[in-house]
Amino acid sequence: MKRIGEIFDSLSSKNDVFKELKLRMVLADLKDLLGESLARHCRFIEFSGGTLHFECDDQVWLMEANFMRRKLVEKVRQVLPDQQVNDVIFRRCKQ
């Protein structure tokens, strides 16, 4: 009997809807990817053209996030090898 995670992985490799859902599930909890402090100040916006887009609520956290861009791409590629993640863009929230 297959575990639910295996079934979900299989579906996400065959169907774009499940692929997008898997990406959003991973990015919903950013603590594992960005660390707890930075995750409190950033949120995932969208994934388009191989680029993950995030917003940060403060200029200081935006600078910190930009230092982690390459590391974040590597982590996401490890967790989601079937996604074509090439870059990450952090921007300041519009208030």
PDB file of N, CA, C and O in Angstrom, chain B, residues numbered from 101:
ATOM      1  N   MET B 101       0.841  -1.178   0.000  1.00  0.00           N
ATOM      2  CA  MET B 101       0.000   0.000   0.000  1.00  0.00           C
ATOM      3  C   MET B 101       0.888   1.244   0.000  1.00  0.00           C
ATOM      4  O   MET B 101       1.841   1.330   0.774  1.00  0.00           O
ATOM      5  N   LYS B 102       0.574   2.204  -0.867  1.00  0.00           N
ATOM      6  CA  LYS B 102       1.346   3.430  -0.963  1.00  0.00           C
ATOM      7  C   LYS B 102       0.918   4.421   0.116  1.00  0.00           C
ATOM      8  O   LYS B 102      -0.247   4.484   0.507  1.00  0.00           O
ATOM      9  N   ARG B 103       1.892   5.185   0.579  1.00  0.00           N
ATOM     10  CA  ARG B 103       1.600   6.251   1.529  1.00  0.00           C
ATOM     11  C   ARG B 103       1.036   7.443   0.765  1.00  0.00           C
ATOM     12  O   ARG B 103       1.244   7.571  -0.441  1.00  0.00           O
ATOM     13  N   ILE B 104       0.328   8.307   1.471  1.00  0.00           N
ATOM     14  CA  ILE B 104      -0.307   9.460   0.835  1.00  0.00           C
ATOM     15  C   ILE B 104       0.740  10.372   0.184  1.00  0.00           C
ATOM     16  O   ILE B 104       0.485  10.946  -0.875  1.00  0.00           O
ATOM     17  N   GLY B 105       1.899  10.508   0.801  1.00  0.00           N
ATOM     18  CA  GLY B 105       2.958  11.334   0.227  1.00  0.00           C
ATOM     19  C   GLY B 105       3.440  10.799  -1.109  1.00  0.00           C
ATOM     20  O   GLY B 105       3.715  11.571  -2.028  1.00  0.00           O
ATOM     21  N   GLU B 106       3.542   9.482  -1.221  1.00  0.00           N
ATOM     22  CA  GLU B 106       3.964   8.867  -2.482  1.00  0.00           C
ATOM     23  C   GLU B 106       2.914   9.078  -3.573  1.00  0.00           C
ATOM     24  O   GLU B 106       3.245   9.345  -4.728  1.00  0.00           O
ATOM     25  N   ILE B 107       1.665   8.956  -3.192  1.00  0.00           N
ATOM     26  CA  ILE B 107       0.574   9.173  -4.150  1.00  0.00           C
ATOM     27  C   ILE B 107       0.579  10.624  -4.618  1.00  0.00           C
ATOM     28  O   ILE B 107       0.436  10.901  -5.809  1.00  0.00           O
ATOM     29  N   PHE B 108       0.741  11.537  -3.681  1.00  0.00           N
ATOM     30  CA  PHE B 108       0.763  12.957  -4.019  1.00  0.00           C
ATOM     31  C   PHE B 108       1.947  13.283  -4.932  1.00  0.00           C
ATOM     32  O   PHE B 108       1.796  14.037  -5.894  1.00  0.00           O
ATOM     33  N   ASP B 109       3.116  12.724  -4.642  1.00  0.00           N
ATOM     34  CA  ASP B 109       4.295  12.931  -5.497  1.00  0.00           C
ATOM     35  C   ASP B 109       4.033  12.427  -6.906  1.00  0.00           C
ATOM     36  O   ASP B 109       4.398  13.080  -7.883  1.00  0.00           O
ATOM     37  N   SER B 110       3.400  11.267  -7.008  1.00  0.00           N
ATOM     38  CA  SER B 110       3.090  10.699  -8.310  1.00  0.00           C
ATOM     39  C   SER B 110       2.129  11.599  -9.085  1.00  0.00           C
ATOM     40  O   SER B 110       2.320  11.841 -10.277  1.00  0.00           O
ATOM     41  N   LEU B 111       1.100  12.091  -8.404  1.00  0.00           N
ATOM     42  CA  LEU B 111       0.134  12.975  -9.054  1.00  0.00           C
ATOM     43  C   LEU B 111       0.769  14.295  -9.484  1.00  0.00           C
ATOM     44  O   LEU B 111       0.445  14.826 -10.547  1.00  0.00           O
ATOM     45  N   SER B 112       1.674  14.823  -8.659  1.00  0.00           N
ATOM     46  CA  SER B 112       2.279  16.111  -8.991  1.00  0.00           C
ATOM     47  C   SER B 112       3.242  16.007 -10.164  1.00  0.00           C
ATOM     48  O   SER B 112       3.509  17.005 -10.833  1.00  0.00           O
ATOM     49  N   SER B 113       3.758  14.831 -10.420  1.00  0.00           N
ATOM     50  CA  SER B 113       4.643  14.678 -11.578  1.00  0.00           C
ATOM     51  C   SER B 113       3.854  14.547 -12.879  1.00  0.00           C
ATOM     52  O   SER B 113       4.421  14.677 -13.964  1.00  0.00           O
ATOM     53  N   LYS B 114       2.551  14.291 -12.775  1.00  0.00           N
ATOM     54  CA  LYS B 114       1.725  14.083 -13.965  1.00  0.00           C
ATOM     55  C   LYS B 114       0.717  15.210 -14.220  1.00  0.00           C
ATOM     56  O   LYS B 114       0.202  15.337 -15.331  1.00  0.00           O
ATOM     57  N   ASN B 115       0.440  16.014 -13.216  1.00  0.00           N
ATOM     58  CA  ASN B 115      -0.639  16.983 -13.322  1.00  0.00           C
ATOM     59  C   ASN B 115      -0.174  18.334 -12.788  1.00  0.00           C
ATOM     60  O   ASN B 115       0.316  18.419 -11.662  1.00  0.00           O
ATOM     61  N   ASP B 116      -0.323  19.386 -13.584  1.00  0.00           N
ATOM     62  CA  ASP B 116       0.140  20.712 -13.196  1.00  0.00           C
ATOM     63  C   ASP B 116      -0.585  21.276 -11.981  1.00  0.00           C
ATOM     64  O   ASP B 116      -0.004  22.044 -11.214  1.00  0.00           O
ATOM     65  N   VAL B 117      -1.833  20.908 -11.803  1.00  0.00           N
ATOM     66  CA  VAL B 117      -2.582  21.387 -10.639  1.00  0.00           C
ATOM     67  C   VAL B 117      -1.954  20.841  -9.363  1.00  0.00           C
ATOM     68  O   VAL B 117      -1.758  21.587  -8.403  1.00  0.00           O
ATOM     69  N   PHE B 118      -1.638  19.558  -9.340  1.00  0.00           N
ATOM     70  CA  PHE B 118      -1.004  18.958  -8.170  1.00  0.00           C
ATOM     71  C   PHE B 118       0.422  19.472  -7.993  1.00  0.00           C
ATOM     72  O   PHE B 118       0.899  19.598  -6.865  1.00  0.00           O
ATOM     73  N   LYS B 119       1.094  19.766  -9.081  1.00  0.00           N
ATOM     74  CA  LYS B 119       2.445  20.317  -9.027  1.00  0.00           C
ATOM     75  C   LYS B 119       2.417  21.693  -8.348  1.00  0.00           C
ATOM     76  O   LYS B 119       3.248  21.984  -7.487  1.00  0.00           O
ATOM     77  N   GLU B 120       1.467  22.521  -8.737  1.00  0.00           N
ATOM     78  CA  GLU B 120       1.302  23.849  -8.124  1.00  0.00           C
ATOM     79  C   GLU B 120       0.906  23.728  -6.657  1.00  0.00           C
ATOM     80  O   GLU B 120       1.409  24.473  -5.816  1.00  0.00           O
ATOM     81  N   LEU B 121       0.012  22.800  -6.344  1.00  0.00           N
ATOM     82  CA  LEU B 121      -0.407  22.585  -4.962  1.00  0.00           C
ATOM     83  C   LEU B 121       0.771  22.156  -4.094  1.00  0.00           C
ATOM     84  O   LEU B 121       0.925  22.638  -2.972  1.00  0.00           O
ATOM     85  N   LYS B 122       1.592  21.263  -4.603  1.00  0.00           N
ATOM     86  CA  LYS B 122       2.763  20.798  -3.854  1.00  0.00           C
ATOM     87  C   LYS B 122       3.713  21.961  -3.582  1.00  0.00           C
ATOM     88  O   LYS B 122       4.232  22.091  -2.473  1.00  0.00           O
ATOM     89  N   LEU B 123       3.943  22.798  -4.577  1.00  0.00           N
ATOM     90  CA  LEU B 123       4.798  23.969  -4.405  1.00  0.00           C
ATOM     91  C   LEU B 123       4.244  24.888  -3.325  1.00  0.00           C
ATOM     92  O   LEU B 123       4.983  25.339  -2.450  1.00  0.00           O
ATOM     93  N   ARG B 124       2.958  25.162  -3.382  1.00  0.00           N
ATOM     94  CA  ARG B 124       2.335  26.054  -2.403  1.00  0.00           C
ATOM     95  C   ARG B 124       2.351  25.465  -0.994  1.00  0.00           C
ATOM     96  O   ARG B 124       2.476  26.202  -0.017  1.00  0.00           O
ATOM     97  N   MET B 125       2.227  24.155  -0.884  1.00  0.00           N
ATOM     98  CA  MET B 125       2.282  23.506   0.425  1.00  0.00           C
ATOM     99  C   MET B 125       3.672  23.651   1.038  1.00  0.00           C
ATOM    100  O   MET B 125       3.803  23.928   2.230  1.00  0.00           O
ATOM    101  N   VAL B 126       4.700  23.464   0.229  1.00  0.00           N
ATOM    102  CA  VAL B 126       6.072  23.605   0.720  1.00  0.00           C
ATOM    103  C   VAL B 126       6.342  25.053   1.125  1.00  0.00           C
ATOM    104  O   VAL B 126       6.972  25.302   2.153  1.00  0.00           O
ATOM    105  N   LEU B 127       5.872  25.999   0.330  1.00  0.00           N
ATOM    106  CA  LEU B 127       6.159  27.408   0.587  1.00  0.00           C
ATOM    107  C   LEU B 127       5.215  28.048   1.601  1.00  0.00           C
ATOM    108  O   LEU B 127       5.435  29.187   2.012  1.00  0.00           O
ATOM    109  N   ALA B 128       4.189  27.345   2.001  1.00  0.00           N
ATOM    110  CA  ALA B 128       3.259  27.879   3.002  1.00  0.00           C
ATOM    111  C   ALA B 128       3.941  28.043   4.352  1.00  0.00           C
ATOM    112  O   ALA B 128       3.630  28.975   5.094  1.00  0.00           O
ATOM    113  N   ASP B 129       4.856  27.159   4.674  1.00  0.00           N
ATOM    114  CA  ASP B 129       5.596  27.236   5.937  1.00  0.00           C
ATOM    115  C   ASP B 129       7.053  27.518   5.598  1.00  0.00           C
ATOM    116  O   ASP B 129       7.823  26.597   5.323  1.00  0.00           O
ATOM    117  N   LEU B 130       7.420  28.768   5.619  1.00  0.00           N
ATOM    118  CA  LEU B 130       8.758  29.179   5.184  1.00  0.00           C
ATOM    119  C   LEU B 130       9.838  28.978   6.233  1.00  0.00           C
ATOM    120  O   LEU B 130      11.018  29.174   5.943  1.00  0.00           O
ATOM    121  N   LYS B 131       9.462  28.590   7.447  1.00  0.00           N
ATOM    122  CA  LYS B 131      10.464  28.439   8.512  1.00  0.00           C
ATOM    123  C   LYS B 131      11.577  27.473   8.129  1.00  0.00           C
ATOM    124  O   LYS B 131      12.744  27.715   8.436  1.00  0.00           O
ATOM    125  N   ASP B 132      11.222  26.380   7.461  1.00  0.00           N
ATOM    126  CA  ASP B 132      12.227  25.395   7.071  1.00  0.00           C
ATOM    127  C   ASP B 132      13.163  25.928   5.996  1.00  0.00           C
ATOM    128  O   ASP B 132      14.325  25.528   5.929  1.00  0.00           O
ATOM    129  N   LEU B 133      12.668  26.819   5.165  1.00  0.00           N
ATOM    130  CA  LEU B 133      13.463  27.332   4.057  1.00  0.00           C
ATOM    131  C   LEU B 133      14.233  28.606   4.407  1.00  0.00           C
ATOM    132  O   LEU B 133      15.380  28.768   3.990  1.00  0.00           O
ATOM    133  N   LEU B 134      13.613  29.510   5.167  1.00  0.00           N
ATOM    134  CA  LEU B 134      14.227  30.805   5.450  1.00  0.00           C
ATOM    135  C   LEU B 134      14.729  30.956   6.880  1.00  0.00           C
ATOM    136  O   LEU B 134      15.492  31.876   7.177  1.00  0.00           O
ATOM    137  N   GLY B 135      14.317  30.080   7.746  1.00  0.00           N
ATOM    138  CA  GLY B 135      14.605  30.264   9.164  1.00  0.00           C
ATOM    139  C   GLY B 135      13.443  30.986   9.810  1.00  0.00           C
ATOM    140  O   GLY B 135      12.713  31.721   9.145  1.00  0.00           O
ATOM    141  N   GLU B 136      13.273  30.784  11.083  1.00  0.00           N
ATOM    142  CA  GLU B 136      12.090  31.292  11.777  1.00  0.00           C
ATOM    143  C   GLU B 136      11.992  32.815  11.766  1.00  0.00           C
ATOM    144  O   GLU B 136      10.914  33.353  11.515  1.00  0.00           O
ATOM    145  N   SER B 137      13.077  33.513  12.029  1.00  0.00           N
ATOM    146  CA  SER B 137      13.033  34.976  12.097  1.00  0.00           C
ATOM    147  C   SER B 137      12.663  35.597  10.763  1.00  0.00           C
ATOM    148  O   SER B 137      11.753  36.422  10.691  1.00  0.00           O
ATOM    149  N   LEU B 138      13.363  35.206   9.708  1.00  0.00           N
ATOM    150  CA  LEU B 138      13.101  35.768   8.392  1.00  0.00           C
ATOM    151  C   LEU B 138      11.712  35.366   7.878  1.00  0.00           C
ATOM    152  O   LEU B 138      11.042  36.165   7.224  1.00  0.00           O
ATOM    153  N   ALA B 139      11.288  34.159   8.163  1.00  0.00           N
ATOM    154  CA  ALA B 139       9.980  33.677   7.706  1.00  0.00           C
ATOM    155  C   ALA B 139       8.830  34.515   8.266  1.00  0.00           C
ATOM    156  O   ALA B 139       7.783  34.628   7.628  1.00  0.00           O
ATOM    157  N   ARG B 140       9.013  35.097   9.438  1.00  0.00           N
ATOM    158  CA  ARG B 140       7.964  35.947  10.023  1.00  0.00           C
ATOM    159  C   ARG B 140       7.779  37.241   9.237  1.00  0.00           C
ATOM    160  O   ARG B 140       6.751  37.906   9.372  1.00  0.00           O
ATOM    161  N   HIS B 141       8.764  37.603   8.418  1.00  0.00           N
ATOM    162  CA  HIS B 141       8.732  38.885   7.720  1.00  0.00           C
ATOM    163  C   HIS B 141       8.594  38.758   6.210  1.00  0.00           C
ATOM    164  O   HIS B 141       8.590  39.766   5.503  1.00  0.00           O
ATOM    165  N   CYS B 142       8.481  37.533   5.707  1.00  0.00           N
ATOM    166  CA  CYS B 142       8.353  37.317   4.264  1.00  0.00           C
ATOM    167  C   CYS B 142       7.161  36.416   3.977  1.00  0.00           C
ATOM    168  O   CYS B 142       6.776  35.581   4.795  1.00  0.00           O
ATOM    169  N   ARG B 143       6.588  36.607   2.794  1.00  0.00           N
ATOM    170  CA  ARG B 143       5.517  35.708   2.386  1.00  0.00           C
ATOM    171  C   ARG B 143       5.628  35.425   0.887  1.00  0.00           C
ATOM    172  O   ARG B 143       6.043  36.275   0.100  1.00  0.00           O
ATOM    173  N   PHE B 144       5.251  34.228   0.531  1.00  0.00           N
ATOM    174  CA  PHE B 144       5.273  33.789  -0.859  1.00  0.00           C
ATOM    175  C   PHE B 144       4.144  34.465  -1.619  1.00  0.00           C
ATOM    176  O   PHE B 144       3.015  34.533  -1.134  1.00  0.00           O
ATOM    177  N   ILE B 145       4.452  34.971  -2.827  1.00  0.00           N
ATOM    178  CA  ILE B 145       3.456  35.637  -3.659  1.00  0.00           C
ATOM    179  C   ILE B 145       3.066  34.765  -4.844  1.00  0.00           C
ATOM    180  O   ILE B 145       1.894  34.429  -5.016  1.00  0.00           O
ATOM    181  N   GLU B 146       4.051  34.399  -5.663  1.00  0.00           N
ATOM    182  CA  GLU B 146       3.744  33.596  -6.848  1.00  0.00           C
ATOM    183  C   GLU B 146       4.993  32.901  -7.380  1.00  0.00           C
ATOM    184  O   GLU B 146       6.121  33.210  -6.996  1.00  0.00           O
ATOM    185  N   PHE B 147       4.749  31.954  -8.275  1.00  0.00           N
ATOM    186  CA  PHE B 147       5.802  31.264  -9.001  1.00  0.00           C
ATOM    187  C   PHE B 147       5.479  31.397 -10.480  1.00  0.00           C
ATOM    188  O   PHE B 147       4.450  30.906 -10.944  1.00  0.00           O
ATOM    189  N   SER B 148       6.361  32.062 -11.219  1.00  0.00           N
ATOM    190  CA  SER B 148       6.121  32.219 -12.655  1.00  0.00           C
ATOM    191  C   SER B 148       7.454  32.260 -13.397  1.00  0.00           C
ATOM    192  O   SER B 148       8.418  32.878 -12.943  1.00  0.00           O
ATOM    193  N   GLY B 149       7.485  31.604 -14.520  1.00  0.00           N
ATOM    194  CA  GLY B 149       8.672  31.610 -15.356  1.00  0.00           C
ATOM    195  C   GLY B 149       9.926  31.112 -14.664  1.00  0.00           C
ATOM    196  O   GLY B 149      11.027  31.571 -14.965  1.00  0.00           O
ATOM    197  N   GLY B 150       9.767  30.177 -13.742  1.00  0.00           N
ATOM    198  CA  GLY B 150      10.921  29.629 -13.032  1.00  0.00           C
ATOM    199  C   GLY B 150      11.399  30.481 -11.868  1.00  0.00           C
ATOM    200  O   GLY B 150      12.427  30.181 -11.262  1.00  0.00           O
ATOM    201  N   THR B 151      10.662  31.544 -11.548  1.00  0.00           N
ATOM    202  CA  THR B 151      11.067  32.465 -10.484  1.00  0.00           C
ATOM    203  C   THR B 151      10.040  32.481  -9.368  1.00  0.00           C
ATOM    204  O   THR B 151       8.842  32.630  -9.610  1.00  0.00           O
ATOM    205  N   LEU B 152      10.520  32.325  -8.142  1.00  0.00           N
ATOM    206  CA  LEU B 152       9.687  32.459  -6.950  1.00  0.00           C
ATOM    207  C   LEU B 152       9.677  33.927  -6.539  1.00  0.00           C
ATOM    208  O   LEU B 152      10.729  34.564  -6.482  1.00  0.00           O
ATOM    209  N   HIS B 153       8.498  34.464  -6.254  1.00  0.00           N
ATOM    210  CA  HIS B 153       8.363  35.865  -5.850  1.00  0.00           C
ATOM    211  C   HIS B 153       7.880  35.924  -4.407  1.00  0.00           C
ATOM    212  O   HIS B 153       6.913  35.260  -4.034  1.00  0.00           O
ATOM    213  N   PHE B 154       8.568  36.726  -3.605  1.00  0.00           N
ATOM    214  CA  PHE B 154       8.235  36.910  -2.198  1.00  0.00           C
ATOM    215  C   PHE B 154       8.144  38.391  -1.882  1.00  0.00           C
ATOM    216  O   PHE B 154       8.732  39.218  -2.579  1.00  0.00           O
ATOM    217  N   GLU B 155       7.410  38.724  -0.837  1.00  0.00           N
ATOM    218  CA  GLU B 155       7.372  40.080  -0.302  1.00  0.00           C
ATOM    219  C   GLU B 155       7.889  40.057   1.129  1.00  0.00           C
ATOM    220  O   GLU B 155       7.649  39.111   1.879  1.00  0.00           O
ATOM    221  N   CYS B 156       8.603  41.114   1.488  1.00  0.00           N
ATOM    222  CA  CYS B 156       9.103  41.285   2.850  1.00  0.00           C
ATOM    223  C   CYS B 156       8.493  42.555   3.429  1.00  0.00           C
ATOM    224  O   CYS B 156       8.267  43.528   2.710  1.00  0.00           O
ATOM    225  N   ASP B 157       8.231  42.541   4.722  1.00  0.00           N
ATOM    226  CA  ASP B 157       7.530  43.663   5.339  1.00  0.00           C
ATOM    227  C   ASP B 157       8.439  44.794   5.811  1.00  0.00           C
ATOM    228  O   ASP B 157       7.954  45.800   6.330  1.00  0.00           O
ATOM    229  N   ASP B 158       9.750  44.640   5.637  1.00  0.00           N
ATOM    230  CA  ASP B 158      10.671  45.648   6.148  1.00  0.00           C
ATOM    231  C   ASP B 158      11.937  45.647   5.290  1.00  0.00           C
ATOM    232  O   ASP B 158      12.356  44.595   4.807  1.00  0.00           O
ATOM    233  N   GLN B 159      12.535  46.799   5.101  1.00  0.00           N
ATOM    234  CA  GLN B 159      13.729  46.921   4.273  1.00  0.00           C
ATOM    235  C   GLN B 159      14.908  46.099   4.817  1.00  0.00           C
ATOM    236  O   GLN B 159      15.664  45.512   4.043  1.00  0.00           O
ATOM    237  N   VAL B 160      15.057  46.059   6.114  1.00  0.00           N
ATOM    238  CA  VAL B 160      16.153  45.286   6.725  1.00  0.00           C
ATOM    239  C   VAL B 160      15.990  43.800   6.418  1.00  0.00           C
ATOM    240  O   VAL B 160      16.959  43.131   6.061  1.00  0.00           O
ATOM    241  N   TRP B 161      14.770  43.281   6.554  1.00  0.00           N
ATOM    242  CA  TRP B 161      14.519  41.869   6.266  1.00  0.00           C
ATOM    243  C   TRP B 161      14.621  41.589   4.769  1.00  0.00           C
ATOM    244  O   TRP B 161      15.001  40.491   4.364  1.00  0.00           O
ATOM    245  N   LEU B 162      14.285  42.568   3.960  1.00  0.00           N
ATOM    246  CA  LEU B 162      14.447  42.428   2.514  1.00  0.00           C
ATOM    247  C   LEU B 162      15.921  42.237   2.160  1.00  0.00           C
ATOM    248  O   LEU B 162      16.256  41.383   1.339  1.00  0.00           O
ATOM    249  N   MET B 163      16.791  43.019   2.768  1.00  0.00           N
ATOM    250  CA  MET B 163      18.231  42.875   2.518  1.00  0.00           C
ATOM    251  C   MET B 163      18.721  41.508   2.982  1.00  0.00           C
ATOM    252  O   MET B 163      19.492  40.856   2.278  1.00  0.00           O
ATOM    253  N   GLU B 164      18.288  41.072   4.146  1.00  0.00           N
ATOM    254  CA  GLU B 164      18.658  39.748   4.671  1.00  0.00           C
ATOM    255  C   GLU B 164      18.194  38.645   3.722  1.00  0.00           C
ATOM    256  O   GLU B 164      18.941  37.710   3.433  1.00  0.00           O
ATOM    257  N   ALA B 165      16.964  38.761   3.243  1.00  0.00           N
ATOM    258  CA  ALA B 165      16.414  37.757   2.332  1.00  0.00           C
ATOM    259  C   ALA B 165      17.212  37.694   1.038  1.00  0.00           C
ATOM    260  O   ALA B 165      17.469  36.608   0.519  1.00  0.00           O
ATOM    261  N   ASN B 166      17.602  38.843   0.518  1.00  0.00           N
ATOM    262  CA  ASN B 166      18.379  38.867  -0.720  1.00  0.00           C
ATOM    263  C   ASN B 166      19.738  38.194  -0.574  1.00  0.00           C
ATOM    264  O   ASN B 166      20.262  37.641  -1.541  1.00  0.00           O
ATOM    265  N   PHE B 167      20.311  38.237   0.622  1.00  0.00           N
ATOM    266  CA  PHE B 167      21.560  37.517   0.864  1.00  0.00           C
ATOM    267  C   PHE B 167      21.367  36.006   0.773  1.00  0.00           C
ATOM    268  O   PHE B 167      22.316  35.271   0.499  1.00  0.00           O
ATOM    269  N   MET B 168      20.140  35.545   1.002  1.00  0.00           N
ATOM    270  CA  MET B 168      19.852  34.109   1.037  1.00  0.00           C
ATOM    271  C   MET B 168      19.289  33.571  -0.279  1.00  0.00           C
ATOM    272  O   MET B 168      18.925  32.396  -0.346  1.00  0.00           O
ATOM    273  N   ARG B 169      19.208  34.383  -1.310  1.00  0.00           N
ATOM    274  CA  ARG B 169      18.558  33.986  -2.560  1.00  0.00           C
ATOM    275  C   ARG B 169      19.092  32.673  -3.119  1.00  0.00           C
ATOM    276  O   ARG B 169      18.309  31.758  -3.375  1.00  0.00           O
ATOM    277  N   ARG B 170      20.380  32.558  -3.313  1.00  0.00           N
ATOM    278  CA  ARG B 170      20.973  31.354  -3.922  1.00  0.00           C
ATOM    279  C   ARG B 170      20.727  30.125  -3.044  1.00  0.00           C
ATOM    280  O   ARG B 170      20.414  29.041  -3.538  1.00  0.00           O
ATOM    281  N   LYS B 171      20.875  30.319  -1.743  1.00  0.00           N
ATOM    282  CA  LYS B 171      20.659  29.205  -0.813  1.00  0.00           C
ATOM    283  C   LYS B 171      19.204  28.732  -0.870  1.00  0.00           C
ATOM    284  O   LYS B 171      18.930  27.533  -0.809  1.00  0.00           O
ATOM    285  N   LEU B 172      18.286  29.675  -0.986  1.00  0.00           N
ATOM    286  CA  LEU B 172      16.866  29.324  -1.070  1.00  0.00           C
ATOM    287  C   LEU B 172      16.563  28.553  -2.346  1.00  0.00           C
ATOM    288  O   LEU B 172      15.812  27.578  -2.315  1.00  0.00           O
ATOM    289  N   VAL B 173      17.136  28.975  -3.466  1.00  0.00           N
ATOM    290  CA  VAL B 173      16.934  28.246  -4.725  1.00  0.00           C
ATOM    291  C   VAL B 173      17.416  26.809  -4.566  1.00  0.00           C
ATOM    292  O   VAL B 173      16.733  25.878  -4.992  1.00  0.00           O
ATOM    293  N   GLU B 174      18.576  26.618  -3.964  1.00  0.00           N
ATOM    294  CA  GLU B 174      19.109  25.267  -3.761  1.00  0.00           C
ATOM    295  C   GLU B 174      18.194  24.428  -2.878  1.00  0.00           C
ATOM    296  O   GLU B 174      17.935  23.264  -3.182  1.00  0.00           O
ATOM    297  N   LYS B 175      17.703  25.013  -1.785  1.00  0.00           N
ATOM    298  CA  LYS B 175      16.819  24.277  -0.877  1.00  0.00           C
ATOM    299  C   LYS B 175      15.522  23.866  -1.574  1.00  0.00           C
ATOM    300  O   LYS B 175      15.064  22.732  -1.428  1.00  0.00           O
ATOM    301  N   VAL B 176      14.936  24.793  -2.330  1.00  0.00           N
ATOM    302  CA  VAL B 176      13.675  24.481  -3.018  1.00  0.00           C
ATOM    303  C   VAL B 176      13.904  23.402  -4.060  1.00  0.00           C
ATOM    304  O   VAL B 176      13.062  22.523  -4.241  1.00  0.00           O
ATOM    305  N   ARG B 177      15.029  23.460  -4.742  1.00  0.00           N
ATOM    306  CA  ARG B 177      15.340  22.426  -5.738  1.00  0.00           C
ATOM    307  C   ARG B 177      15.487  21.054  -5.089  1.00  0.00           C
ATOM    308  O   ARG B 177      15.134  20.041  -5.693  1.00  0.00           O
ATOM    309  N   GLN B 178      16.001  21.015  -3.872  1.00  0.00           N
ATOM    310  CA  GLN B 178      16.130  19.737  -3.158  1.00  0.00           C
ATOM    311  C   GLN B 178      14.764  19.193  -2.759  1.00  0.00           C
ATOM    312  O   GLN B 178      14.496  18.000  -2.901  1.00  0.00           O
ATOM    313  N   VAL B 179      13.911  20.068  -2.263  1.00  0.00           N
ATOM    314  CA  VAL B 179      12.587  19.657  -1.788  1.00  0.00           C
ATOM    315  C   VAL B 179      11.642  19.380  -2.948  1.00  0.00           C
ATOM    316  O   VAL B 179      10.823  18.463  -2.879  1.00  0.00           O
ATOM    317  N   LEU B 180      11.753  20.172  -4.020  1.00  0.00           N
ATOM    318  CA  LEU B 180      10.864  20.054  -5.171  1.00  0.00           C
ATOM    319  C   LEU B 180      11.676  19.895  -6.456  1.00  0.00           C
ATOM    320  O   LEU B 180      11.730  20.814  -7.274  1.00  0.00           O
ATOM    321  N   PRO B 181      12.300  18.745  -6.633  1.00  0.00           N
ATOM    322  CA  PRO B 181      13.167  18.571  -7.808  1.00  0.00           C
ATOM    323  C   PRO B 181      12.430  18.625  -9.146  1.00  0.00           C
ATOM    324  O   PRO B 181      13.051  18.872 -10.180  1.00  0.00           O
ATOM    325  N   ASP B 182      11.124  18.399  -9.139  1.00  0.00           N
ATOM    326  CA  ASP B 182      10.372  18.422 -10.390  1.00  0.00           C
ATOM    327  C   ASP B 182       9.962  19.836 -10.812  1.00  0.00           C
ATOM    328  O   ASP B 182       9.464  20.025 -11.922  1.00  0.00           O
ATOM    329  N   GLN B 183      10.164  20.826  -9.945  1.00  0.00           N
ATOM    330  CA  GLN B 183       9.882  22.228 -10.293  1.00  0.00           C
ATOM    331  C   GLN B 183      11.128  22.828 -10.955  1.00  0.00           C
ATOM    332  O   GLN B 183      12.250  22.459 -10.608  1.00  0.00           O
ATOM    333  N   GLN B 184      10.943  23.721 -11.875  1.00  0.00           N
ATOM    334  CA  GLN B 184      12.041  24.402 -12.552  1.00  0.00           C
ATOM    335  C   GLN B 184      12.294  25.753 -11.891  1.00  0.00           C
ATOM    336  O   GLN B 184      11.998  26.798 -12.471  1.00  0.00           O
ATOM    337  N   VAL B 185      12.845  25.732 -10.673  1.00  0.00           N
ATOM    338  CA  VAL B 185      13.116  26.961  -9.940  1.00  0.00           C
ATOM    339  C   VAL B 185      14.511  27.453 -10.315  1.00  0.00           C
ATOM    340  O   VAL B 185      15.509  26.779 -10.058  1.00  0.00           O
ATOM    341  N   ASN B 186      14.569  28.636 -10.926  1.00  0.00           N
ATOM    342  CA  ASN B 186      15.839  29.204 -11.370  1.00  0.00           C
ATOM    343  C   ASN B 186      16.265  30.424 -10.585  1.00  0.00           C
ATOM    344  O   ASN B 186      17.455  30.734 -10.520  1.00  0.00           O
ATOM    345  N   ASP B 187      15.312  31.124  -9.986  1.00  0.00           N
ATOM    346  CA  ASP B 187      15.644  32.363  -9.303  1.00  0.00           C
ATOM    347  C   ASP B 187      14.597  32.680  -8.244  1.00  0.00           C
ATOM    348  O   ASP B 187      13.510  32.104  -8.225  1.00  0.00           O
ATOM    349  N   VAL B 188      14.951  33.604  -7.369  1.00  0.00           N
ATOM    350  CA  VAL B 188      14.048  34.091  -6.333  1.00  0.00           C
ATOM    351  C   VAL B 188      14.130  35.612  -6.341  1.00  0.00           C
ATOM    352  O   VAL B 188      15.217  36.185  -6.407  1.00  0.00           O
ATOM    353  N   ILE B 189      12.981  36.251  -6.273  1.00  0.00           N
ATOM    354  CA  ILE B 189      12.938  37.706  -6.184  1.00  0.00           C
ATOM    355  C   ILE B 189      12.197  38.082  -4.910  1.00  0.00           C
ATOM    356  O   ILE B 189      11.070  37.648  -4.670  1.00  0.00           O
ATOM    357  N   PHE B 190      12.858  38.900  -4.102  1.00  0.00           N
ATOM    358  CA  PHE B 190      12.232  39.459  -2.911  1.00  0.00           C
ATOM    359  C   PHE B 190      11.987  40.937  -3.186  1.00  0.00           C
ATOM    360  O   PHE B 190      12.834  41.626  -3.755  1.00  0.00           O
ATOM    361  N   ARG B 191      10.823  41.409  -2.776  1.00  0.00           N
ATOM    362  CA  ARG B 191      10.528  42.830  -2.908  1.00  0.00           C
ATOM    363  C   ARG B 191       9.844  43.311  -1.634  1.00  0.00           C
ATOM    364  O   ARG B 191       9.341  42.513  -0.843  1.00  0.00           O
ATOM    365  N   ARG B 192       9.834  44.585  -1.458  1.00  0.00           N
ATOM    366  CA  ARG B 192       9.223  45.194  -0.289  1.00  0.00           C
ATOM    367  C   ARG B 192       7.718  45.242  -0.477  1.00  0.00           C
ATOM    368  O   ARG B 192       7.241  45.560  -1.566  1.00  0.00           O
ATOM    369  N   CYS B 193       6.967  44.932   0.564  1.00  0.00           N
ATOM    370  CA  CYS B 193       5.496  45.012   0.518  1.00  0.00           C
ATOM    371  C   CYS B 193       5.076  46.446   0.260  1.00  0.00           C
ATOM    372  O   CYS B 193       5.696  47.391   0.747  1.00  0.00           O
ATOM    373  N   LYS B 194       4.031  46.586  -0.499  1.00  0.00           N
ATOM    374  CA  LYS B 194       3.423  47.909  -0.686  1.00  0.00           C
ATOM    375  C   LYS B 194       2.481  48.141   0.467  1.00  0.00           C
ATOM    376  O   LYS B 194       1.600  47.324   0.735  1.00  0.00           O
ATOM    377  N   GLN B 195       2.664  49.248   1.146  1.00  0.00           N
ATOM    378  CA  GLN B 195       1.825  49.503   2.316  1.00  0.00           C
ATOM    379  C   GLN B 195       0.933  50.674   2.127  1.00  0.00           C
ATOM    380  O   GLN B 195       0.165  51.016   3.026  1.00  0.00           O
TER     381      GLN B 195
END
